[in-house]
Amino acid sequence: MIAPLSPGLYIVATPIGNLGDLSPRAATILSSADVIAVEDSRVTAGLLRHIGTKRPMIPYHDHNAEGVRPGLVARMAQEAVALVSDAGTPLISDPGYKLVRDARAAGHLVVTVPGPCAAIAALTLAGLPTDRFFYLGFLPPKQHARAEAIAEVAAVRATLVLYESGPRLGATLAALAEGLGDREAAVAREITKKFEECVTGTLSKLAERYAEAPPRGEIVIVVGPPGEAPPADAETADAALMEALTRLPVSKAAGEVAKKLGLDRKELYARAMELKGQ
């Protein structure tokens, strides 16, 4: 017999495709919860049928969250409330964090039940560096706003992960190539499903591939980090030194420019002395 759950909020990750990925712990929590907050009750009902249970559900999504949240938080004082998204880990590209924030502010128990996440799954498939990564969610749909968002992360020294829809994939890949340079990338779609695929290549090649043939399904784009910047040339170094020398003594000016441009401090010190004597 399953022990009743303590009152509070239970954040439950659900499969992103293959229902076999639902963990036994997640199935137990969903079967025992007093109520489940869901994005789409039809989707969650299918998952509950898969594990052979029925539970009360209440819609909780972008359009009703402000109105529904206070009631859910109040119920947590006496009931176990589970939170799910249609697929994957709640709070990733959805409004769930506000429910967690308010539950904590009210002093309620908050428990996470980890599991599938499309962003993490795509990183494991892409064959790109994973020691540092930056999650972008969905880029803005309009061209100018999208270009600005890409420019903001162009210098981030990490692998980038973002979600996209099939119809917009080609345009987004082209915008990424223009804004980031022709980096190595991967397009992963339908992860854990029958037609799962992960296509790798440069951003320009991937943009060309999907320009006229937008794919179906849930899509994750993974973009490799920027390469090492080329060393600054002598003219750039001299200009930086001359500017620094207007504010700092020679030693500190050389140190500042060395850190900024990634050049040898001793060589910059000698050059600064030359410039100082001119």
Backbone hydrogen bonds in HBPLUS format (Angstrom, degrees):
<---DONOR---> <-ACCEPTOR-->    atom                        ^
c    i                          cat <-CA-CA->   ^        H-A-AA   ^      H-
h    n   atom  resd res      DA  || num        DHA   H-A  angle D-A-AA Bond
n    s   type  num  typ     dist DA aas  dist angle  dist       angle   num
A0008-GLY N   A0079-GLU O   3.02 MM  71  6.41 157.8  2.07 135.3 133.2     1
A0081-VAL N   A0008-GLY O   2.83 MM  73  6.05 178.0  1.83 171.0 170.3     2
A0009-LEU N   A0109-LEU O   2.79 MM 100  6.12 165.6  1.81 157.1 158.5     3
A0111-VAL N   A0009-LEU O   2.83 MM 102  6.18 162.1  1.86 162.1 168.4     4
A0010-TYR N   A0081-VAL O   2.80 MM  71  6.08 156.5  1.85 154.5 157.3     5
A0083-LEU N   A0010-TYR O   2.76 MM  73  6.05 156.6  1.81 159.4 158.9     6
A0011-ILE N   A0111-VAL O   2.78 MM 100  6.15 166.9  1.80 165.3 166.6     7
A0113-VAL N   A0011-ILE O   2.70 MM 102  5.80 155.0  1.76 173.0 165.0     8
A0012-VAL N   A0083-LEU O   2.95 MM  71  5.94 167.2  1.97 161.4 165.7     9
A0013-ALA N   A0113-VAL O   3.08 MM 100  6.19 168.9  2.09 165.1 162.8    10
A0014-THR N   A0088-GLY O   3.00 MM  74  4.95 163.1  2.03 128.9 128.3    11
A0088-GLY N   A0014-THR O   2.87 MM  74  4.95 140.0  2.03 122.0 131.0    12
A0021-ASP N   A0018-ASN O   2.98 MM   3  5.82 168.3  2.00 125.4 128.5    13
A0022-LEU N   A0019-LEU O   3.23 MM   3  5.89 171.7  2.23 119.7 121.0    14
A0027-ALA N   A0023-SER O   2.98 MM   4  6.30 158.8  2.03 154.8 160.7    15
A0028-THR N   A0024-PRO O   2.98 MM   4  6.22 153.2  2.05 145.9 153.0    16
A0029-ILE N   A0025-ARG O   2.95 MM   4  6.25 161.9  1.98 153.9 158.2    17
A0030-LEU N   A0026-ALA O   2.95 MM   4  6.16 169.3  1.96 154.8 157.6    18
A0031-SER N   A0027-ALA O   2.97 MM   4  6.06 147.5  2.08 141.4 150.4    19
A0032-SER N   A0028-THR O   3.06 MM   4  6.15 128.7  2.33 139.8 152.5    20
A0032-SER N   A0029-ILE O   3.11 MM   3  5.17 137.3  2.30  97.7 109.8    21
A0033-ALA N   A0029-ILE O   2.91 MM   4  5.90 132.8  2.14 153.4 163.9    22
A0034-ASP N   A0080-ALA O   2.90 MM  46  5.30 139.0  2.07 136.7 149.8    23
A0082-ALA N   A0035-VAL O   2.96 MM  47  6.37 164.6  1.99 158.8 161.1    24
A0036-ILE N   A0056-PRO O   2.94 MM  20  6.33 148.9  2.04 143.7 153.5    25
A0058-ILE N   A0036-ILE O   2.94 MM  22  6.25 153.5  2.01 152.2 153.3    26
A0037-ALA N   A0082-ALA O   2.68 MM  45  6.05 165.8  1.70 170.9 168.5    27
A0084-VAL N   A0037-ALA O   3.04 MM  47  6.30 165.8  2.06 175.4 175.9    28
A0038-VAL N   A0058-ILE O   3.01 MM  20  6.13 158.4  2.06 143.0 149.4    29
A0060-TYR N   A0038-VAL O   2.64 MM  22  5.38 156.0  1.69 158.5 155.5    30
A0043-VAL N   A0040-ASP O   3.09 MM   3  5.51 123.0  2.42 107.9 120.7    31
A0044-THR N   A0040-ASP O   3.18 MM   4  6.55 168.0  2.20 159.4 161.8    32
A0045-ALA N   A0041-SER O   2.83 MM   4  5.78 148.5  1.93 139.5 148.7    33
A0046-GLY N   A0042-ARG O   3.27 MM   4  6.46 149.6  2.37 137.5 143.6    34
A0047-LEU N   A0043-VAL O   3.30 MM   4  6.72 149.3  2.40 142.3 150.4    35
A0048-LEU N   A0044-THR O   2.88 MM   4  6.19 157.8  1.93 153.6 159.7    36
A0049-ARG N   A0045-ALA O   2.91 MM   4  6.16 151.8  1.99 146.4 154.0    37
A0050-HIS N   A0046-GLY O   3.12 MM   4  6.33 148.1  2.23 137.9 146.2    38
A0051-ILE N   A0047-LEU O   3.27 MM   4  6.71 141.1  2.43 142.7 151.8    39
A0051-ILE N   A0048-LEU O   3.19 MM   3  5.28 126.7  2.49  95.7 108.5    40
A0053-THR N   A0048-LEU O   2.99 MM   5  5.35 169.3  2.00 142.0 145.0    41
A0052-GLY N   A0049-ARG O   3.04 MM   3  4.81 154.3  2.11  98.1 105.9    42
A0064-ASN N   A0061-HIS O   3.20 MM   3  5.75 145.1  2.33 114.4 123.1    43
A0065-ALA N   A0061-HIS O   2.94 MM   4  5.42 132.3  2.17 166.8 172.8    44
A0067-GLY N   A0064-ASN O   3.10 MM   3  5.60 123.0  2.44 111.4 124.6    45
A0068-VAL N   A0064-ASN O   3.00 MM   4  6.11 156.4  2.06 158.6 166.1    46
A0069-ARG N   A0065-ALA O   2.89 MM   4  5.59 159.6  1.93 153.9 156.9    47
A0072-LEU N   A0068-VAL O   3.20 MM   4  6.49 157.8  2.25 154.6 161.4    48
A0073-VAL N   A0069-ARG O   2.96 MM   4  6.19 166.7  1.98 163.9 167.0    49
A0074-ALA N   A0070-PRO O   3.00 MM   4  6.19 155.3  2.06 145.0 151.8    50
A0075-ARG N   A0071-GLY O   3.04 MM   4  6.27 151.3  2.13 143.6 150.9    51
A0076-MET N   A0072-LEU O   3.18 MM   4  6.48 136.7  2.37 143.5 154.4    52
A0076-MET N   A0073-VAL O   3.19 MM   3  5.25 132.5  2.43  95.9 108.3    53
A0077-ALA N   A0074-ALA O   3.29 MM   3  5.92 163.4  2.32 113.5 118.2    54
A0078-GLN N   A0075-ARG O   3.02 MM   3  5.77 152.2  2.10 120.5 126.9    55
A0079-GLU N   A0075-ARG O   2.76 MM   4  5.64 148.0  1.86 155.5 164.4    56
A0092-ILE N   A0089-THR O   3.44 MM   3  6.20 158.2  2.49 136.9 139.9    57
A0098-LYS N   A0095-PRO O   3.33 MM   3  6.34 155.1  2.39 131.1 133.5    58
A0099-LEU N   A0096-GLY O   2.98 MM   3  5.33 127.7  2.26 108.1 121.5    59
A0100-VAL N   A0096-GLY O   3.18 MM   4  6.57 157.1  2.23 154.2 160.8    60
A0101-ARG N   A0097-TYR O   2.87 MM   4  6.09 160.5  1.90 148.3 153.9    61
A0102-ASP N   A0098-LYS O   2.98 MM   4  6.13 163.1  2.01 144.7 148.6    62
A0103-ALA N   A0099-LEU O   2.90 MM   4  6.01 153.0  1.98 145.1 153.1    63
A0104-ARG N   A0100-VAL O   2.96 MM   4  6.17 160.6  2.00 152.1 156.7    64
A0105-ALA N   A0101-ARG O   2.97 MM   4  6.19 157.2  2.02 145.2 152.1    65
A0106-ALA N   A0102-ASP O   3.02 MM   4  6.16 141.1  2.17 139.9 149.1    66
A0108-HIS N   A0103-ALA O   2.99 MM   5  5.42 159.8  2.03 162.5 156.0    67
A0107-GLY N   A0104-ARG O   2.94 MM   3  5.03 155.7  2.00 105.0 112.8    68
A0121-ALA N   A0117-CYS O   2.96 MM   4  6.14 166.2  1.97 159.3 164.0    69
A0122-ALA N   A0118-ALA O   2.89 MM   4  6.00 158.3  1.94 149.8 154.9    70
A0123-LEU N   A0119-ALA O   3.15 MM   4  6.40 152.3  2.23 141.7 148.8    71
A0124-THR N   A0120-ILE O   3.19 MM   4  6.54 149.1  2.29 147.4 154.8    72
A0125-LEU N   A0122-ALA O   3.04 MM   3  5.09 133.4  2.27  97.9 111.0    73
A0126-ALA N   A0122-ALA O   3.02 MM   4  6.09 141.1  2.18 153.3 163.3    74
A0159-THR N   A0132-ARG O   3.04 MM  27  6.32 161.5  2.08 147.6 141.7    75
A0134-PHE N   A0159-THR O   2.74 MM  25  6.13 152.2  1.81 159.8 167.3    76
A0161-VAL N   A0134-PHE O   2.95 MM  27  6.13 153.2  2.02 155.9 153.2    77
A0136-LEU N   A0161-VAL O   2.78 MM  25  5.98 172.9  1.79 173.9 174.0    78
A0163-TYR N   A0137-GLY O   2.81 MM  26  5.42 159.3  1.85 126.9 134.1    79
A0146-ARG N   A0142-LYS O   2.87 MM   4  5.95 155.1  1.93 157.7 166.1    80
A0147-ALA N   A0143-GLN O   2.95 MM   4  6.16 158.4  1.99 150.1 155.4    81
A0148-GLU N   A0144-HIS O   3.03 MM   4  6.31 154.3  2.09 148.0 154.9    82
A0149-ALA N   A0145-ALA O   3.00 MM   4  6.22 156.2  2.06 145.9 151.9    83
A0150-ILE N   A0146-ARG O   3.00 MM   4  6.26 154.4  2.07 149.8 156.6    84
A0151-ALA N   A0147-ALA O   2.96 MM   4  6.15 157.4  2.01 145.8 152.2    85
A0152-GLU N   A0148-GLU O   3.11 MM   4  6.35 144.1  2.25 143.8 152.5    86
A0153-VAL N   A0150-ILE O   3.09 MM   3  5.52 142.5  2.24 107.6 117.4    87
A0154-ALA N   A0151-ALA O   3.37 MM   3  5.11 161.7  2.40  98.5 103.9    88
A0156-VAL N   A0153-VAL O   3.10 MM   3  5.21 156.8  2.16 106.8 114.1    89
A0158-ALA N   A0156-VAL O   2.93 MM   2  5.62 134.3  2.14 104.0  90.6    90
A0160-LEU N   A0223-VAL O   2.81 MM  63  4.99 156.1  1.87 150.3 154.5    91
A0223-VAL N   A0160-LEU O   2.85 MM  63  4.99 162.1  1.88 143.2 149.2    92
A0162-LEU N   A0221-ILE O   2.96 MM  59  5.31 159.8  2.00 153.7 159.1    93
A0221-ILE N   A0162-LEU O   2.78 MM  59  5.31 167.0  1.80 161.3 165.3    94
A0164-GLU N   A0219-ILE O   3.22 MM  55  5.50 155.8  2.28 137.7 137.9    95
A0169-LEU N   A0166-GLY O   3.15 MM   3  5.18 158.3  2.20 107.5 114.2    96
A0172-THR N   A0168-ARG O   3.01 MM   4  6.12 158.1  2.05 156.8 163.6    97
A0173-LEU N   A0169-LEU O   2.92 MM   4  6.14 162.4  1.95 158.5 162.8    98
A0174-ALA N   A0170-GLY O   3.04 MM   4  6.25 157.3  2.09 147.0 153.2    99
A0175-ALA N   A0171-ALA O   2.96 MM   4  6.17 154.1  2.03 144.1 151.3   100
A0176-LEU N   A0172-THR O   2.89 MM   4  6.12 153.1  1.96 148.9 156.4   101
A0177-ALA N   A0173-LEU O   2.95 MM   4  6.20 156.0  2.01 146.6 152.9   102
A0178-GLU N   A0174-ALA O   3.00 MM   4  6.24 154.4  2.07 145.2 152.0   103
A0179-GLY N   A0175-ALA O   2.92 MM   4  6.04 158.0  1.97 147.4 153.5   104
A0180-LEU N   A0176-LEU O   2.78 MM   4  5.60 148.7  1.87 149.7 156.1   105
A0181-GLY N   A0177-ALA O   2.99 MM   4  4.94 138.6  2.16 125.4 132.7   106
A0183-ARG N   A0181-GLY O   2.85 MM   2  5.72 134.3  2.06 110.0  95.7   107
A0203-LEU N   A0183-ARG O   2.94 MM  20  5.83 138.8  2.11 157.1 169.7   108
A0224-GLY N   A0184-GLU O   2.82 MM  40  5.40 172.2  1.82 160.2 161.3   109
A0185-ALA N   A0201-GLY O   2.77 MM  16  5.64 150.7  1.85 158.0 164.8   110
A0201-GLY N   A0185-ALA O   3.10 MM  16  5.64 150.8  2.19 153.3 152.2   111
A0186-ALA N   A0222-VAL O   2.76 MM  36  5.11 142.6  1.90 149.1 157.0   112
A0222-VAL N   A0186-ALA O   2.89 MM  36  5.11 166.7  1.91 151.6 154.6   113
A0187-VAL N   A0199-VAL O   2.81 MM  12  5.23 156.4  1.86 149.6 157.6   114
A0199-VAL N   A0187-VAL O   2.94 MM  12  5.23 158.3  1.98 146.8 144.5   115
A0188-ALA N   A0220-VAL O   2.87 MM  32  5.19 168.5  1.89 163.2 162.9   116
A0220-VAL N   A0188-ALA O   2.76 MM  32  5.19 160.5  1.80 159.6 165.3   117
A0189-ARG N   A0197-GLU O   3.02 MM   8  5.74 162.8  2.05 163.4 167.4   118
A0197-GLU N   A0189-ARG O   3.22 MM   8  5.74 157.9  2.27 153.2 156.0   119
A0190-GLU N   A0218-GLU O   3.07 MM  28  5.53 147.4  2.18 146.5 156.5   120
A0193-LYS N   A0190-GLU O   2.98 MM   3  5.37 158.9  2.02 131.2 135.5   121
A0196-GLU N   A0193-LYS O   3.25 MM   3  5.35 151.2  2.34 118.4 114.4   122
A0206-LEU N   A0202-THR O   2.94 MM   4  6.18 162.8  1.97 157.4 162.5   123
A0207-ALA N   A0203-LEU O   2.84 MM   4  5.97 153.8  1.91 145.8 153.5   124
A0208-GLU N   A0204-SER O   2.99 MM   4  6.19 155.2  2.05 144.4 150.7   125
A0209-ARG N   A0205-LYS O   2.96 MM   4  6.19 153.3  2.03 143.8 151.4   126
A0210-TYR N   A0206-LEU O   3.07 MM   4  6.29 157.1  2.13 150.8 154.9   127
A0211-ALA N   A0207-ALA O   2.96 MM   4  5.78 114.1  2.41 140.5 154.8   128
A0237-ALA N   A0233-ASP O   3.00 MM   4  6.30 161.6  2.04 155.0 160.7   129
A0238-ASP N   A0234-ALA O   2.85 MM   4  6.04 161.3  1.89 152.0 156.8   130
A0239-ALA N   A0235-GLU O   3.02 MM   4  6.20 160.8  2.05 146.6 151.8   131
A0240-ALA N   A0236-THR O   3.01 MM   4  6.23 157.6  2.06 147.8 153.7   132
A0241-LEU N   A0237-ALA O   2.89 MM   4  6.10 157.4  1.94 149.9 156.5   133
A0242-MET N   A0238-ASP O   2.87 MM   4  6.06 166.1  1.89 155.5 158.7   134
A0243-GLU N   A0239-ALA O   3.11 MM   4  6.28 155.5  2.18 143.0 149.3   135
A0244-ALA N   A0240-ALA O   2.98 MM   4  6.16 161.2  2.01 146.8 152.4   136
A0245-LEU N   A0241-LEU O   2.81 MM   4  5.99 151.2  1.89 153.1 161.1   137
A0246-THR N   A0243-GLU O   3.19 MM   3  5.50 148.7  2.30 103.6 112.5   138
A0247-ARG N   A0244-ALA O   2.99 MM   3  5.48 158.7  2.04 112.9 119.9   139
A0248-LEU N   A0244-ALA O   2.87 MM   4  5.90 148.0  1.97 154.5 165.1   140
A0253-ALA N   A0249-PRO O   2.90 MM   4  6.02 158.7  1.95 161.3 168.4   141
A0254-ALA N   A0250-VAL O   2.94 MM   4  6.12 162.1  1.97 156.8 160.5   142
A0255-GLY N   A0251-SER O   3.05 MM   4  6.30 156.1  2.11 144.0 150.9   143
A0256-GLU N   A0252-LYS O   2.91 MM   4  6.10 159.1  1.96 149.3 154.4   144
A0257-VAL N   A0253-ALA O   3.07 MM   4  6.26 168.6  2.08 152.8 155.3   145
A0258-ALA N   A0254-ALA O   2.92 MM   4  5.98 153.4  1.99 145.2 153.3   146
A0259-LYS N   A0255-GLY O   3.11 MM   4  6.26 159.3  2.15 146.3 150.6   147
A0260-LYS N   A0256-GLU O   2.99 MM   4  6.19 157.1  2.04 146.2 153.2   148
A0261-LEU N   A0257-VAL O   2.87 MM   4  5.88 167.8  1.89 153.9 156.0   149
A0262-GLY N   A0258-ALA O   2.81 MM   4  5.26 125.8  2.10 134.5 145.0   150
A0263-LEU N   A0258-ALA O   3.24 MM   5  4.71 132.7  2.47 118.3 128.3   151
A0268-LEU N   A0264-ASP O   3.08 MM   4  6.28 155.5  2.14 145.4 152.8   152
A0269-TYR N   A0265-ARG O   2.82 MM   4  6.04 147.0  1.93 146.7 156.1   153
A0270-ALA N   A0266-LYS O   3.06 MM   4  6.34 160.6  2.10 147.6 151.8   154
A0271-ARG N   A0267-GLU O   2.98 MM   4  6.23 158.5  2.03 145.8 152.1   155
A0272-ALA N   A0268-LEU O   2.80 MM   4  5.94 150.2  1.89 143.9 152.5   156
A0273-MET N   A0269-TYR O   2.95 MM   4  6.23 149.7  2.05 146.9 154.4   157
A0274-GLU N   A0270-ALA O   3.14 MM   4  6.46 148.9  2.24 141.9 150.0   158
A0275-LEU N   A0271-ARG O   2.93 MM   4  6.25 160.9  1.96 151.0 155.9   159
A0276-LYS N   A0272-ALA O   2.82 MM   4  5.96 151.5  1.91 145.0 153.3   160
A0277-GLY N   A0273-MET O   3.08 MM   4  6.24 141.0  2.24 137.8 146.8   161
A0277-GLY N   A0274-GLU O   3.16 MM   3  5.24 126.3  2.46  95.0 108.4   162
A0278-GLN N   A0275-LEU O   3.26 MM   3  5.25 150.4  2.35  97.3 105.9   163
